[in-house]
Amino acid sequence: MEVKTFRAATLQEALQQVRLTLGPDAAVLTTRHLRQSRLGLFPKSLVEVEASTDISVATRFQSHRDEATVPTSSPSPNVLSHLPTNELSEPRRQRFLDDPLGSGLRPSDTRPTSSMLGVLAELIEAGVEPYLAKTLMTEASESSGGLHRNDSAQLQALISRRVEASLRISGPLKLVADEQKVVAFVGPTGVGKTTTLAKIAAGFRFDGGCQIGLITLDTFRLGAVDQLLQYAELISAPLEVVSSPEQVTGALQRLRECDLVMLDTAGRSPKDAEQLAVLGEFLQAAEPDAIQLVVSAISSRAHVYDTIQKFSALSPTDLLITKLDEAVGFGDWLSVLSASTLPVSYLTAGQHVPQDIRVASSRRLASLLLGNAYNAALSPQSAS
């Protein structure tokens, strides 16, 4: 297979080069930003696109669907369910596959406007998969009867609303008066579970005046107990350290006066079924009211799919996304969140406790997925 590489200052310019050189039947294989090296080899805004005319677009996207399937999740019955073969007639679907950079509209409207191409380029630049970006663009244009084909702001607003409607959101932990709530935090290594737990705990302690109790099961990681102890002292919370499932009941009994008990766990690889089973024994003993599956925004789409699938054995209730300030091209998570049945509870960006955390909302999450800067997307105003 012959693959050609194109570089330009913007993604839109690079895609235009693809069209001029390879024609409308070319398939875009990858897009990436080239950061300036220490030797100054590339401009700061250089975009690289790899494309080919030797690949079947239909076959390529079939492999993406197979790779991205999550057995434990039911596909969303909306525009974001990967290839919407049940929603598109075969001729229209074929036009999508034959022309991955076009508009996919009716034959009379097949020439995409500059506004449509611009918005499409922005979606792909944000990391949204090309086919999915094109589907969103087409559905947004058709939903308005083609009235906004020349209005990029309106097209962006329509796409944002469609994405918002597809997202599952659970929001913050909810406490009931005179009832203790037990919440566990689980996830892979390095996703920031302990810091995230501390942010939520501090919020309930300082803003809600709640009595917080902490339990750590993470006795295998160097410094894990010391780290949580520092946070416990910060919020004046008792800390229990347990090393076996049999000790969990006693720890919970000693924290029976607390309004909220939070369990910190050791990070586990999704591929380590044995360690996940051991963690499951601790959770079975604790019987938490909620289990937050913590995932990092810098993880690849494939890793997140695998994490959601493998950690489903622990019956998580919510998805909590961290490190959004470090993510580049978060748009490729759009298909992940649309396919997962887990609602999103919180979003974090940064290490400050308790400042760098926000309650998830469909608007905030859609804004991040569609390429808006994390500091704007996580502002207090973005939740409304």
N, C-alpha and C positions, 0 to 999 in steps of 0.2 A: 504494500500500500504506500503510495506517495503522499507525503504530508508536507505542506508548504507553511512557512512561518511568515507572519505579517506583523509589523510594528508601526505604531503611530502614537501621536500625543493623546488621543482619546479613543475609546472603544468604538465610537461611531465611525471615526475615520478608518480604523483598522477593518471594520466590517465592510466599508465601502471598497477598500482595497481587495478584499476577498471577492466581492461581487465582480469587480472589474477584471480581475485576473483569472478567477476560476469559474465565473458565471453563476447564475441563480441556483444551480443544482448542487453547489458546494455544501459540505457539511462542516459546521464549526465543531471542532473536537475539544479544544480547551481555550480558556481565556485566563490571563494572569497579568498582574502588575509587576513590573520590573523595578525594584528599588535601586536607587543610585548606589553604586559600589563606592568603596573608599577611593578608587582611582578615577571616579567620575565617568564611568563607561556609559551609563544610561542617564537620560534626563529623568527628573523626579516623577514625571507624570506618564512615562512611557508604558503603553499597553501592548502586550504580545498576544496574538491570536494564531492558533494552529488550525488549519483547515485542509480538507481533502475532497476530491471528487470520486475517490475509489471506495467509499464506504456507503453501505446502505443505511440511510437514516432510520428506516423502520426497524432494521435489525439492531442498530445501536441503541435505540430507545427501548426496545424489548429487553435488552440486557440490563438497562438501568432499572426497569420495573422489577425484573427478577431479583436483582441485587438489593433493591430497596424494600422488599416485602417484609413486613413484620407479622409473623404468624399469629401473635397474640392480639393484634389490632384489626379492627374492621375498617375497610377503606371508607373515607368520607364521601358521601353522595353529593359532591359539589365539584366545582371547576378545578379544585386542587388535587384531585385523586389521580395524579400521574396522567396516563393516557386515557382520556374519558371516552373509551370506545363505545360505551352504552349511550352516550349523550350526542355523539356525532354520527351523521350518516356516513357511509363508506366513501362516497365521492369527496365529501368535505374533509374527512379525515385524511384521505390520500393527498389532497392539496396541502394540508399541514405538513405531511411527511416529505412531500416532494419539494417544498419550498420553506425550509426552516427559518429563513430570515424575512419572509414576506409577511403579509397581513392575515392571510387565511380567510379573507372575507369573500362575499359572493362575487361571481365573475365580473359584475359591473363595477365592483369596488376594489379590484385586486391591486391597484396601485396604492401602496401605503404612503401616507402623507409624511412630511418631514417631522411633524409633531409626534406621530406614531413611532417612527424610527428612533427619534430621540428618546422617548419614554422607554421603548424596548431596549435600547442600548443601556440606559440607566439601570433597568432591572437586571440585565445580564451582568453589568459591572458590579452590582450589589451582591452577585453570587447566585441569583435565581437561575435554575436550570433553563437553558435556552427554549426548550419546548414549552415548559411551564410558563415562562415569561411571555411567550407568544400567545399561548392560550388565554392568559389573563388579559393581554392587550386586546385580543379579538373579542372576547366576551364583553369587555368594558365598552368597546366601540359599538358592538351590536346591541348592547342593552339600551343605548341611547338612540338607536336607529341611525347611527352614523353621524349624529348631529355634532359630536365633539371630536371628530377626526382631526381637526386642525387646532384643537385647544389642549395643549399638553397638561395644563393645570387640572382641567376637568377630567381628563383621562386618568391622571394620577389619583385624583380623588375617588373616582369610580373603582379603580383597582384596589385602593386602600380599603374601601368599604367591603369589597368582596373578600379580601384577605381577612379583615377583622371578623366577618361573619363566619369564617371557616375555623377560627381558633377556639380551642377549649380553654377556659379560664376558671380557676377555682378561687383565686384571691387569697387573702390572708387567713392565718389560723384564727378560728373563732372559739372563744371561751364562753362557757355558760356559768352563771353565778352558782357558787357552792358545789361545783362539779370539777374534779381534777381532770386535766387533759394531759395525756402522755403522747409525745411525738418523737419519732425516731428519724434520724438522718442517715441515709445510706447512699452509696455510689462508688465509682472507681477511685483510684488513688489520685491525689493531686488536684481535685476539683474544688477544694475549699470548703469542705463540710464544716469543719470546726469554726472557722471564721464566720461562715454564714449563720451557723447556729448562734454564735455570740451576738451577731447583729440583731437577729430576731428576739433573742432573750433580752437584750438591752432595751429594745423598743417596748416590750411588754413590761419590763421592770420600771423604766423611767417615765414612759408615757402613760402606761396603764396602771401603775402602782401594784402590779401583781407580784406574788411571791413565786420565785423561780427555783426549781431544783434541777441539778445537772447530774447525769450519769455518763461515764465514759466506758465504752467497751474496747477502746483503742489502746490496749496495753502492749501492742506489738511494735508500734512506731516510736522511734526515739524522740523524746521530747513532747509526745502527744499529751500526756497527762499534765506536764508542766504548763503547756500552752493553755489548756482548758482551765487549769487552776488560776492562771492570771485573769482570765475572763470571769471566772467565778468570783474572784475577789473584787473585780471591777463593779459587778452588779450585786454584791453581797449575797451570793447564792451558795447554798451547801452543795458540795460535790461528792459523789459516790464513785468509787472505782471498783469495777467488778471484772473478774477474770474467768468466770464460768457461768453458764445459764442458771445454775443452782443458786447463785448469789443475787440474781436479779430481784427475786421476790422480796428478800430482806432489804435491799436498797430502796425499792419502791415503798416499803412499809415505813422506813425511816424518813422518807420525803412525803408522807401522807398529808402534811399540812400545806404543801405547796399547791398553788393554783395551776401551774404549768411545769411539767417535768419533761426535760429534753434529753434524748439519748444520742450521744456521739459514738459513731462506730468507725472501725478501721476501714480504710479504702480497700476495695476488692476488685481484682480484674474480672471483667465479665466472662473471661474464658476459664476462670478457676471455679469449677462447679463444686469442688470439695469445700473450699473456703466459704462460698455462698451458702452451702448447706449448713455449715457451722454457724454462720451469722443468722441463718433462719432459726436455729435453736434458741439463740439469745432473744430474738424477736418474739418467738412463740412464748417464751417465759414472761416477757414484758407485756405482751398483749397491747401494743400501742393503739391509740385511737386514730393516728395518722402516721403514714410513712412517706417522708419526702425523699424522692429519688433526685439526688443532686448531680447535675451534669454541667460540664464546662462548655461555653460557647466556642472555645477554640478547638474543640474536638471535631474530627471529620464527620461527615454525614453517615458514613458507613459505621464508624465507631459508636455514634449515638444510637443508630438502629440496633446494633448488637447489644449495647448496654440496656436499652429498654426491653429487648427480648429476653436477655439472660436474667436481669433483675426482676422480671415479672414473677419469678418463682417466690419472691419475697412479698408479693402483693402490695406494691407501692400504691399510694392513693393520689399522689401529686408529683409533678415535675417541677424542679427548681433549677433555674438556669443562672450560672455564675460566669464571671470574667468577661462580661460583654465589652468592657473597655479594651480588651486585648484581641477581640475577634476581628477578622478581616473577611469580608464577603459572607456575612451571616445569612444572606439570602438563601443559601443552599439548604438551610434548615426548614424552609417553607414546606417542602414535601414531607419532612420528618414530622413536624408538628401537625400537619394536616392528616397524616396517617395514624398517629398515635392516639389512643383513647385516654391517655393521662392528661388531665387539665394542668395548666401552669399556675403556680402559686406566687412565686417571687422572682425578681430579676436583680442581680447584683453586678456592680461595676466598681472595683477598687477594694482596698484593704481596710479602709477606715471603719471602725466600729463606734456607733451603729449607723453612721451616715450613709454608707454606700450600698443601700438596698432600697428597692421600691416594690410595692405590691404590683403584681402583674395585672395588666388590663389589656383588652384586645387592641386598643389604640396604640398603647406603648409597644406592644410586641409587633404589631403590623408595621409600625414606623421603623423599628429596628430591622425587620426582615426586608423591608423595601429600600434599605440603604441610608436611612437618616443617621446622623451622628448620634452615638450613644448618649452623650451628655444632654442633647436636646430631647431625645426620645425618652429619657428617664427623668426629665424635669417634672416637677409636681403638676404643671399645667397639662402635660401630655396624657394624663390619666382620664381627663374629662372628655 
